[in-house]
Amino acid sequence: MKRCTYLVLLYLSVLTALLDAETVRSFITGTVEVDLNNPSGTSLSLSYNSSIIITLHRDLRFIRGIELQITAPPEFLSYQQSLAFMLYSELGSVPQLGITDVAGRQIVYELLPNKIQNIYQIPLRNAHGLRTTPYISVLTAPVLPSSFPLLFRFMPVMKGLTEEFESLVFQVHVKPILSNEGALQISFKYPQHLSGRPFTVLIDDQVIDDPSTEQIVQEGEHHLIVVSEDYRNENIRFLIERGQTHELTIELHDTTPLLIFEAPANVAIYLDNVLLGNTAFSYPVEPGTHEVKFQINDYSVLKSLVVQRGKTYHVTLTIDVQISENY
């Protein structure tokens, strides 16, 4: 009994699919690929009986829908309710250009309003956030990428077409609708003697499980922190642009404290009573108390400082001149 019920359901599903399928003869003038790298889109010219094929680029990370902008010539305003357009999905393959028979499932039938410009949107994901407004119409439920390519087809819905109507040229502009997201790709550089030590990465105070993989992030400014016992903590701000991948290289440093000196060229600098031969570099020191001496001929300045692990200290000798005026 269960096997019989299963066969009946299978038969009904196959029959429904066959009934949904439709074969149309169409004049295909071109193919448009919706591509993240072409956010401005592509335009094609169509006549009243023309069609185009819409395909998707394989990278759909930041594309939440497709926008169709149909621009009619001014003469079209004289023909009330004369033209419709249809969309077909599940074509199976990309048809050849020219007059050809195309099998697919009709998902949209829309009478073209008598306006110069009409804008329609097709969502590609469930959580698309697209909404119909007085200026934009969302055509259908989400059309999954597996249903592509699509066939866009004009069809006249009036009899006795005039020569003027047959000569009308419409512009169909197809472009991606980008989500408000971008990607962050992080790479790390390690000290040679500390490669592979553990660390934690946080973006906007959220721990990232695997920072070596691409992160999808909302557009705008963000804050990244690297926390580790073996490397210095890093605080970095970065900007994510919509639909773009931001590559960020983070150079990790060990936690040995560093001293950086700034003084005039004729000043001798001593660190813990040792003369520093070249002060153009940063000097690693052990955590704890150290003594710095600046020597100018017979004049010297001593300064003690306590350094902590993972920090950098700028030690600067300043010479100030004060001028006072008495009345």
C-alpha positions in Angstrom: 0.0 0.0 0.0 2.8 2.4 0.9 4.7 1.6 -2.3 1.5 2.2 -4.3 1.0 5.6 -2.6 4.7 6.5 -3.3 4.3 5.7 -7.0 1.1 7.8 -7.3 2.8 10.8 -5.7 5.9 10.4 -7.9 3.6 10.2 -11.0 1.7 13.4 -9.9 5.0 15.3 -9.3 6.3 14.4 -12.8 3.0 15.2 -14.4 2.9 18.6 -12.6 6.4 19.4 -13.8 5.5 18.5 -17.4 2.4 20.7 -17.2 4.4 23.6 -15.9 6.9 23.3 -18.7 6.2 25.4 -21.8 7.9 25.5 -25.2 8.0 28.9 -26.9 9.5 30.0 -30.2 11.4 33.2 -29.6 13.8 35.5 -31.3 16.8 35.8 -29.0 18.8 38.9 -29.5 21.5 38.6 -26.9 22.7 37.2 -23.5 23.3 39.2 -20.3 25.4 37.9 -17.5 24.7 39.3 -14.0 28.1 39.8 -12.6 29.4 41.2 -9.3 32.3 42.8 -11.2 29.8 44.7 -13.4 27.6 46.5 -10.8 26.4 49.0 -13.3 24.8 46.3 -15.5 24.3 45.8 -19.2 21.7 47.2 -21.7 20.3 45.6 -24.8 17.9 46.9 -27.4 14.7 44.9 -28.1 11.8 45.1 -30.4 8.2 44.0 -29.5 8.9 40.4 -30.3 12.5 40.0 -29.0 13.9 38.0 -26.1 17.1 38.0 -24.1 18.8 35.3 -22.0 19.9 36.3 -18.4 22.7 34.2 -16.8 24.5 34.4 -13.5 28.2 34.7 -12.8 29.4 32.0 -10.4 30.2 34.5 -7.7 26.9 35.4 -6.0 28.1 36.2 -2.5 26.9 39.8 -2.5 24.0 39.6 -5.0 20.6 39.5 -3.5 18.6 40.2 -6.7 18.4 41.3 -10.3 17.0 44.6 -11.5 15.3 45.0 -14.8 14.8 48.6 -16.1 12.6 48.7 -19.2 12.7 52.0 -21.1 10.2 52.6 -23.8 10.3 55.1 -26.7 7.8 58.1 -26.4 5.6 56.6 -29.1 4.8 53.7 -26.9 2.5 55.9 -24.8 0.0 55.9 -27.6 -0.6 52.2 -27.3 -2.6 51.3 -24.2 -2.2 47.8 -22.8 -0.4 46.6 -25.9 2.7 44.8 -24.7 3.5 42.3 -22.0 6.7 40.6 -20.9 7.3 37.2 -19.5 10.1 35.4 -17.6 10.9 31.7 -18.0 13.2 29.8 -15.7 14.6 26.2 -15.8 15.7 26.4 -19.4 18.3 23.7 -18.8 20.9 25.4 -21.0 21.7 28.7 -22.7 19.8 28.7 -26.0 21.5 29.9 -29.2 20.9 33.4 -30.5 18.3 33.9 -33.3 14.9 32.2 -33.8 14.8 29.1 -31.6 12.4 27.0 -29.6 12.9 27.3 -25.8 11.5 25.0 -23.2 11.0 26.5 -19.7 8.7 27.3 -16.9 6.8 30.6 -16.9 7.3 32.5 -13.6 6.2 36.0 -14.6 3.6 37.5 -16.8 3.4 41.3 -16.6 1.5 43.8 -18.7 3.8 46.7 -19.4 2.3 50.0 -18.1 2.2 52.9 -20.4 5.1 54.7 -19.0 8.5 55.6 -20.4 10.4 53.7 -17.7 9.4 50.7 -15.5 11.7 49.1 -12.9 11.3 45.5 -11.7 13.3 43.4 -9.3 13.8 39.7 -9.0 15.0 38.3 -5.6 17.6 35.6 -5.6 17.6 34.7 -1.9 14.9 34.2 0.7 16.1 36.9 3.0 16.4 39.5 0.2 14.8 42.6 1.8 13.4 43.8 -1.5 10.1 45.7 -1.3 7.6 46.9 -3.9 7.3 50.7 -3.9 5.5 53.2 -6.2 8.6 53.2 -8.4 9.8 49.6 -8.2 7.9 46.3 -8.5 9.2 43.0 -7.0 8.1 40.5 -9.5 8.1 37.1 -7.9 9.1 34.9 -5.0 12.9 34.2 -4.9 14.3 32.6 -8.0 17.1 30.4 -6.9 20.3 30.4 -8.9 19.8 26.8 -9.8 16.8 27.9 -11.9 19.0 30.0 -14.2 19.3 30.9 -17.1 16.2 33.0 -17.5 14.4 33.9 -20.7 13.0 37.5 -20.8 10.5 37.8 -23.6 8.3 40.6 -25.0 4.9 39.6 -26.4 2.3 41.9 -28.0 -1.3 41.6 -26.5 -3.1 43.5 -29.2 -4.2 42.7 -32.7 -3.6 44.6 -35.9 -0.1 45.9 -35.1 0.9 49.0 -36.9 4.2 49.5 -38.7 5.0 52.2 -36.1 4.5 49.7 -33.3 6.6 47.1 -35.0 9.5 49.6 -35.4 9.5 50.6 -31.7 12.8 49.9 -29.9 12.9 49.3 -26.1 16.0 49.4 -23.9 16.3 46.6 -21.3 18.9 47.3 -18.6 19.9 44.3 -16.4 22.0 44.8 -13.3 22.7 43.1 -10.0 21.2 44.3 -6.7 24.0 44.2 -4.2 23.6 43.4 -0.5 25.1 45.8 2.0 28.0 43.4 2.6 31.6 42.9 1.7 34.4 40.4 2.4 37.5 40.6 4.6 40.5 38.4 3.8 43.1 38.4 6.5 46.7 37.2 6.2 49.3 37.1 8.9 53.1 37.6 9.1 54.9 36.0 12.1 58.2 36.5 13.8 60.6 33.8 12.6 61.1 32.4 16.1 57.4 32.6 17.1 55.6 31.1 14.1 52.4 29.2 14.8 51.7 30.4 18.3 48.0 30.8 19.3 46.1 34.1 19.1 42.5 35.3 19.1 40.9 37.7 16.5 37.8 39.7 17.3 35.9 41.8 14.8 33.6 44.4 16.5 34.0 42.5 19.8 32.9 39.1 18.2 35.4 36.2 18.3 36.3 34.9 14.8 36.5 31.1 14.8 38.8 30.8 11.8 40.4 34.2 10.8 42.3 32.6 7.9 39.0 32.1 6.0 37.1 34.9 4.2 34.8 36.8 6.5 31.5 38.3 5.2 31.1 41.7 6.9 28.5 44.5 6.7 29.7 47.5 4.8 31.2 50.4 6.8 34.0 50.9 9.3 34.9 48.0 11.7 37.4 47.4 14.5 39.7 44.3 14.7 41.7 43.2 17.7 44.3 40.5 18.0 44.9 39.1 21.5 47.7 36.7 22.4 50.1 35.7 25.1 52.9 35.2 22.6 52.3 38.2 20.3 51.7 41.9 20.9 48.0 42.9 20.9 46.9 44.7 17.7 44.1 47.2 17.3 43.2 47.9 13.7 40.3 49.8 12.0 39.3 48.9 8.5 36.6 49.9 6.0 34.4 47.4 4.1 32.9 48.6 0.8 29.7 47.0 -0.6 30.4 44.0 -2.8 34.2 44.4 -2.5 36.9 42.2 -0.8 39.2 44.0 1.5 42.6 42.3 1.9 44.3 43.0 5.3 47.8 41.9 6.2 48.6 41.9 9.9 52.2 41.7 11.0 52.5 40.0 14.5 55.3 41.0 16.8 56.7 39.3 19.9 56.0 40.8 23.3 59.6 41.9 24.0 59.5 45.6 25.1 61.0 48.1 22.7 62.7 51.4 23.4 62.9 54.1 20.6 65.1 57.1 21.2 64.9 60.6 19.8 67.6 63.2 20.5 69.8 65.7 18.6 72.7 64.1 16.7 75.5 65.3 19.1 73.9 63.7 22.2 75.4 60.5 23.5 72.7 58.0 24.8 73.4 55.4 27.4 71.1 52.5 28.3 71.9 50.9 31.6 75.3 52.6 31.4 76.0 51.1 28.0 76.6 53.6 25.2 74.3 53.1 22.2 76.2 53.3 19.0 73.2 53.9 16.7 69.9 55.3 18.0 68.1 55.0 14.6 66.7 51.6 15.6 64.4 50.3 18.3 66.1 48.4 21.2 64.6 45.3 22.7 64.9 45.1 26.5 63.7 42.9 29.3 60.7 43.9 31.3 61.6 45.8 34.4 63.4 49.0 35.5 66.0 50.6 33.2 68.1 53.7 33.3 68.6 56.1 30.4 71.2 58.8 30.3 71.6 61.6 27.8 75.1 63.2 27.7 75.9 66.5 26.1 79.5 67.4 26.8 79.6 67.8 30.6 75.9 68.0 31.0 73.8 64.8 31.5 70.2 63.9 32.1 69.2 60.7 33.9 65.8 59.0 33.7 64.5 55.8 35.1 61.6 54.0 33.5 59.7 50.8 34.1 58.9 48.8 30.9 56.2 46.2 30.5 56.0 43.2 28.2 54.3 43.9 24.8 54.8 47.7 24.9 56.9 50.2 22.9 58.3 53.3 24.6 59.5 56.5 22.9 62.3 58.1 24.9 62.7 61.7 23.7 65.2 64.4 24.9 63.6 67.8 24.5 65.4 71.1 24.9 63.1 74.0 25.7 63.8 77.7 25.5 61.6 80.0 27.6 61.4 83.7 27.0 59.8 86.1 29.5 59.2 89.8 29.2 59.2 92.2 32.2 57.5 95.6 32.3 
